[in-house]
Amino acid sequence: MKLDARSAAALFAPRKLTQARQMLAITRAELARRVGVSAASISQYESGAMRPRAGTLAQLALVLEVPIEFLTVSRLDAPLPTVETSFFRSLRRTTQRDRERATAYAGLLAQLVAEIERRVTFPAFTPTPDLALDPDGETEAAEVAAARIRALWELDSEPLAHAIRLIERHGVIVARLPFSSSDVDAFSWASGPRPLVLLGDDKRDFERSRFDVCHELAHILLHAADPEPAHPQMERQAHRFSGALLIPAEALRDEWPRGRWDWNQMVRTKERWGISIAAQLLRARDLGLLTADSYVSKMKYMSRMGWRRREPGPHRPPEKPDLLNQAIGLLEQSGTTLDTVAEEGNLLGRDVLIKRLCLTPRQPLRVDG
């Protein structure tokens, strides 16, 4: 809904101001300088201790590059992702500001999904409580959990044809972020009504992207009840689950080089199963096919050959999310534009949403017959 500044000020939502600021990756002090108020005022606005006047709110919206309606209460007051409730790989590789920016974008995605889900039925997400793992437990339990998911999802012992679409079919929303994965790696959020997986948009590595998706699925299935960013053992469990989901233990044993070491065999396994050579080596060490020393030796060889940056073998483009794109396409096909959805949900405009969430809306395929 369109609001004037006075009406918007009456409906001001502190957390939306924080979200908009974090999406722009600026500090409270920097926002205060641009708007012409004190840093203490911005802190009070964000805490809810004070409400901005109409003119100040209009200036905040202008500086933050959002419609003034975005800074107001929305009808779907669902929880939003935070750094503390999301699964990040490492807290050393990224700054707090980078992580806040990423979760602010995840919040935008969560809000959009909630609005679309009022009109379109997404595949159901069914939690499996008995898969939950002790965060400090052994990684072998994650191997068992991956085998369980392969059985429940009727995957048999075949390669995953498309990892992203597989988890989308089971109700997980996947999107890519419009900034470098060197800033923030893949992460996930499972504390809301619909689990989300966010991937860096600059990843052009097919196998690495698939591993990331399966890694985040592990957090959603195994760790949702106890989110903790960069928990070392949770990360190990998620790695073990990802490798096991991509290639079951028996399949790797069947394809493992016999006798003289054969890197070409590793390339063939990579091509067939969509799992990198580096991930195969890690999995082989976990399964006892390689000793710890042999694993280190082969990884050092890969580094000397430059394969840690670009492995040998086919280089395919990464898989693309599709569920949200199809849902938007279905809405627009039925006459409801994304601009309408955004306006009713106090979100951003269609073009901005598409750019910020790397969307490519398309109409769903028709099935004749």
C-alpha positions in Angstrom: 0.0 0.0 0.0 1.2 3.5 -0.8 1.6 5.7 2.3 2.5 9.4 2.9 5.3 10.1 5.3 3.0 10.9 8.2 1.1 7.7 7.8 4.3 5.7 7.4 5.8 7.2 10.5 2.8 6.0 12.5 3.4 2.5 11.3 7.2 2.6 11.6 8.9 -0.8 12.2 12.3 -0.6 13.9 13.5 -4.0 12.6 12.8 -3.0 9.0 15.1 0.0 9.5 17.8 -2.3 10.7 17.3 -4.6 7.8 17.4 -1.8 5.2 20.6 -0.4 6.7 22.3 -3.8 6.8 21.3 -4.5 3.2 23.2 -1.4 2.3 26.1 -2.5 4.6 26.5 0.8 6.4 26.9 1.5 10.1 24.5 3.4 12.2 27.0 6.3 12.4 27.3 6.4 8.6 23.5 6.4 8.2 23.2 9.1 10.8 25.7 11.3 8.9 23.9 10.9 5.6 20.5 11.6 7.1 21.6 14.5 9.3 20.7 13.1 12.7 22.8 11.8 15.6 24.0 8.2 15.8 22.2 7.9 19.1 18.9 8.7 17.3 19.5 5.9 14.8 20.2 3.5 17.7 16.9 4.6 19.3 15.0 4.2 16.1 16.3 0.7 15.6 15.7 -0.3 19.3 12.2 1.1 19.2 12.9 3.5 22.0 12.0 6.5 19.7 10.0 6.9 16.4 11.4 9.0 13.6 9.3 12.0 12.5 7.7 11.9 9.1 10.4 14.0 7.4 13.2 12.0 9.0 11.6 8.8 7.9 11.3 10.0 4.3 15.0 10.9 4.4 15.9 7.5 5.8 14.0 5.8 3.0 15.8 8.0 0.4 19.2 7.3 1.8 18.6 3.6 2.2 17.2 3.3 -1.3 13.9 1.7 -0.2 10.2 2.8 -0.5 9.0 4.5 2.6 6.5 1.7 3.0 9.4 -0.8 3.4 10.1 0.8 6.8 6.6 0.1 8.1 4.9 -2.9 9.8 3.9 -5.6 7.3 0.9 -7.8 7.7 3.0 -10.9 7.8 5.0 -10.3 10.9 7.1 -13.5 10.6 10.6 -14.0 12.2 13.5 -12.7 10.1 16.9 -14.3 9.8 19.7 -13.1 12.0 23.4 -13.9 12.2 22.8 -15.8 15.4 20.0 -18.0 14.0 21.7 -18.8 10.7 24.3 -21.4 9.7 27.6 -19.7 8.5 30.6 -21.8 7.7 33.2 -19.5 9.3 33.3 -16.4 11.4 36.9 -15.7 10.6 36.6 -15.4 6.8 33.9 -12.7 6.9 33.2 -9.5 8.8 30.2 -9.0 11.1 28.9 -6.4 8.6 29.1 -9.0 5.7 27.1 -11.5 7.7 24.5 -8.9 8.7 24.2 -7.9 5.1 23.7 -11.5 4.0 21.0 -12.2 6.6 19.3 -8.9 5.8 19.0 -10.2 2.2 17.8 -13.5 3.5 15.1 -11.6 5.4 14.0 -10.0 2.2 13.8 -13.4 0.6 11.8 -14.7 3.6 9.4 -11.8 3.3 8.9 -12.3 -0.4 8.4 -16.1 0.0 5.8 -15.5 2.7 3.8 -13.1 0.4 4.0 -15.4 -2.6 2.9 -18.3 -0.4 -0.3 -16.6 0.3 -1.2 -17.1 -3.4 0.9 -20.1 -4.6 1.3 -23.5 -2.9 4.9 -24.5 -2.6 6.0 -28.1 -2.0 5.6 -29.1 1.6 8.6 -29.1 3.8 8.4 -32.0 6.2 10.9 -31.9 9.1 12.3 -35.2 10.2 12.9 -34.8 13.9 14.6 -38.2 14.4 17.4 -37.1 12.1 18.5 -34.4 14.5 22.1 -34.9 15.7 23.9 -34.0 18.8 25.9 -30.9 17.8 29.0 -32.5 19.4 28.4 -36.0 18.2 30.4 -38.1 15.8 30.3 -37.5 12.0 29.3 -41.1 11.3 25.8 -40.2 12.4 25.6 -37.8 9.5 26.6 -40.6 7.1 23.6 -42.6 8.4 21.3 -39.5 8.1 22.3 -39.0 4.4 21.5 -42.7 3.7 18.2 -42.3 5.4 17.3 -39.2 3.2 18.3 -41.1 0.1 15.9 -43.9 1.1 13.1 -41.5 2.1 13.4 -39.5 -1.0 13.7 -42.6 -3.2 17.0 -41.7 -4.7 18.3 -45.3 -4.9 22.0 -45.4 -5.4 22.2 -43.1 -8.4 23.8 -39.7 -8.9 21.7 -36.6 -8.0 20.4 -35.3 -11.4 20.0 -31.8 -10.0 20.8 -31.1 -6.3 19.1 -27.7 -6.1 15.8 -28.9 -7.7 15.9 -32.0 -5.5 15.7 -30.0 -2.3 13.3 -27.4 -3.8 11.0 -30.4 -4.5 11.1 -31.0 -0.8 10.1 -27.5 0.2 13.4 -25.7 0.7 13.7 -22.3 -1.0 17.1 -21.7 -2.7 18.3 -18.3 -4.0 21.6 -16.7 -4.9 22.9 -13.5 -3.5 24.1 -10.6 -5.7 27.5 -10.3 -4.0 30.7 -12.2 -3.9 30.9 -15.5 -2.1 34.4 -14.3 -0.9 32.4 -11.9 1.3 29.9 -14.6 2.5 29.9 -18.3 1.6 26.7 -20.3 1.3 24.6 -20.2 4.4 21.1 -21.3 5.5 18.3 -20.4 7.9 15.9 -22.9 9.3 14.2 -21.0 12.1 11.2 -19.7 10.1 8.2 -21.2 8.6 10.1 -22.1 5.4 13.8 -23.1 5.3 16.1 -21.0 3.1 19.4 -21.7 1.5 21.4 -18.7 0.2 24.3 -19.2 -2.3 26.9 -16.7 -3.4 26.2 -15.6 -7.0 29.8 -15.6 -8.1 30.3 -19.4 -7.7 30.9 -20.7 -11.2 31.9 -24.2 -10.1 29.3 -26.8 -10.7 30.6 -29.4 -8.2 31.3 -26.9 -5.4 27.9 -25.4 -5.7 26.3 -28.8 -5.4 28.3 -29.6 -2.3 27.3 -26.3 -0.8 23.6 -27.0 -1.3 23.8 -30.4 0.3 25.9 -29.0 3.1 23.2 -26.5 3.9 20.5 -29.1 3.6 22.4 -31.0 6.3 22.0 -28.0 8.7 18.3 -27.7 7.9 17.7 -31.4 8.5 20.2 -32.2 11.3 20.7 -28.9 13.2 17.6 -26.8 12.9 16.7 -27.1 16.6 20.0 -25.7 17.7 21.4 -23.1 15.2 24.9 -21.9 15.9 27.1 -20.1 13.3 30.4 -21.8 12.5 30.1 -24.6 15.1 33.1 -26.8 14.2 31.5 -30.2 14.8 28.3 -29.2 13.1 30.3 -28.1 10.1 32.1 -31.5 10.0 28.8 -33.3 10.2 27.4 -31.2 7.4 30.4 -32.0 5.2 30.0 -35.7 5.9 26.3 -35.5 5.1 26.9 -33.6 1.9 29.5 -36.1 0.6 27.3 -39.0 1.5 24.3 -37.6 -0.2 26.2 -36.8 -3.4 27.9 -40.2 -3.6 27.0 -43.2 -1.3 29.8 -45.1 0.4 29.4 -48.2 -1.7 29.4 -46.2 -4.9 32.6 -44.5 -4.1 34.2 -47.8 -3.1 33.2 -49.3 -6.5 34.6 -46.3 -8.4 37.8 -45.9 -6.3 41.1 -46.4 -8.3 42.4 -49.9 -8.1 46.2 -50.6 -7.9 48.2 -47.8 -9.5 46.8 -44.4 -8.6 44.6 -42.9 -11.4 43.7 -39.3 -11.4 41.7 -39.9 -14.6 39.4 -42.2 -12.6 38.8 -39.4 -10.2 37.8 -37.1 -13.1 35.4 -39.8 -14.4 33.8 -40.1 -10.9 33.6 -36.3 -10.7 31.8 -36.1 -14.1 29.4 -39.0 -13.3 28.4 -38.0 -9.7 28.9 -34.3 -9.8 31.3 -34.3 -6.8 34.7 -32.6 -6.9 38.0 -34.4 -6.7 38.8 -32.6 -3.5 35.5 -33.8 -2.0 36.1 -37.3 -3.2 39.4 -37.3 -1.4 37.9 -36.0 1.8 35.1 -38.6 1.6 37.7 -41.4 0.9 39.6 -40.4 4.1 36.4 -40.5 6.1 35.6 -43.9 4.8 39.1 -45.3 5.3 39.9 -45.6 1.6 42.8 -43.2 2.2 45.0 -42.8 5.2 45.3 -39.3 6.8 48.9 -39.0 5.4 47.8 -40.1 1.9 45.0 -37.6 2.0 47.4 -34.8 2.9 49.8 -35.9 0.2 47.2 -35.9 -2.5 45.8 -32.5 -1.5 49.3 -31.1 -1.6 49.8 -32.5 -5.1 46.5 -30.9 -6.2 47.8 -27.6 -4.8 51.1 -27.9 -6.8 49.1 -28.6 -10.0 46.8 -25.6 -9.4 43.8 -27.9 -9.1 42.6 -26.4 -5.8 41.6 -23.4 -7.9 40.5 -25.2 -11.1 40.3 -29.0 -11.1 40.8 -31.1 -14.3 37.8 -32.4 -16.1 34.5 -30.8 -17.3 33.7 -27.3 -16.2 29.9 -27.0 -16.2 27.9 -23.9 -15.1 26.4 -24.2 -11.6 22.9 -25.4 -11.1 20.3 -22.6 -10.8 17.4 -22.3 -8.4 14.0 -22.5 -10.1 11.2 -22.9 -7.6 10.8 -19.3 -6.7 11.2 -18.2 -10.3 8.4 -20.6 -11.4 6.1 -19.3 -8.6 6.6 -15.7 -9.7 6.0 -16.8 -13.3 2.8 -18.6 -12.3 1.6 -15.5 -10.4 2.3 -13.2 -13.4 0.7 -15.7 -15.8 -2.5 -15.5 -13.7 -2.5 -11.7 -13.7 -0.9 -10.9 -10.4 2.3 -9.0 -10.9 5.3 -9.1 -8.7 4.9 -5.3 -8.2 1.4 -6.0 -6.8 2.8 -8.6 -4.4 5.6 -6.3 -3.3 3.3 -3.4 -2.8 0.9 -5.4 -0.7 3.7 -6.8 1.4 5.5 -3.4 1.8 8.6 -4.8 0.0 10.8 -3.4 -2.8 9.7 -3.0 -6.4 9.8 -5.8 -8.9 13.0 -4.9 -10.7 14.8 -4.3 -7.4 13.7 -7.6 -6.0 14.8 -9.4 -9.1 18.2 -7.8 -9.0 18.8 -8.2 -5.3 17.7 -11.8 -5.2 19.1 -12.8 -8.6 15.7 -13.9 -9.8 14.8 -14.9 -13.4 11.0 -15.3 -13.3 9.6 -17.6 -15.9 6.3 -19.2 -16.6 6.0 -22.9 -15.6 6.2 -25.5 -18.3 2.8 -26.6 -19.6 2.2 -30.4 -19.6 -0.1 -31.5 -22.4 -2.2 -34.5 -22.3 
